[in-house]
Amino acid sequence: MPTGNNEALKALTIALKLEKDGYQFYIKASKKTKNLLGKEMFKSIAEEEKKHIERIQNIYGGLKKSKEWPETPKKVEGEKNSVKFETIFNKVNNDIKKSLEIDPGDIEAIKIAKEMEIKGYKFYQERSEKAESLFEKEFYQVLVKEESNHYEVLENTYEYLSNPSDWFSKKERPIYEG
C-alpha cells in the first residue's frame, strides 16, 4: 500500500473522530440548552456533522478498497445548503419570545463549540494543503467551508444570546436621522 494512502486513511480516521465528537457534543448541547434558538442551532449543526460522518466513512471505505482517493460527488442541484443562522432564527422566531431564558451554560456551550469548529477548520485546511489528489483537496476544502459556516452560525448565535439589542442593531443597520 502506498505511503500516501496510509497518510490519507490516517487523516480520515482523525476527521471521523472530530466529526463524531462534534456530533455527540451538539446532540448533548441541544438537549441541555434552555434557549430555543440555541437548541435549534445545535440540532442543525448536529445534522450537518452526521452528514460529514457519512461522507468520511464512504470515502474511507472507497480509499481502502481501491487504494485511490474516490471522486467525491459535487453538490446535487436542489440539495440543501449549509445551515444558516437566519433559517434557524426564522424557524423559532414566533416562539422565541416565550424562550428568552438564557443560561450561562448555553453561552459556555457555544464557546466550546466555536473552539471545536476552529480545530476542525485548521485540520481540514492543513489536509487540503497536503492533499495528493485533486479529489482529496476538494473534499477537505468543502469541509473547511462548512466548518467556517458552522463557526459563523455559532458566532451569530453567541452574539444574539449575549446581547440581542446590539445584534439587532448590527443586522438591521438602522439609519439614524439627526
Secondary structure, DSSP 8 states (H G I E B T S, - for coil): --HHHHHHHHHHHHHHHHHHHHHHHHHHHHHH--SHHHHHHHHHHHHHHHHHHHHHHHHHHHHHHHSS--------TT------HHHHHHHHHHHHGGG----HHHHHHHHHHHHHHHHHHHHHHHHHHH-SSHHHHHHHHHHHHHHHHHHHHHHHHHHHHH-HHHHHHHHH------
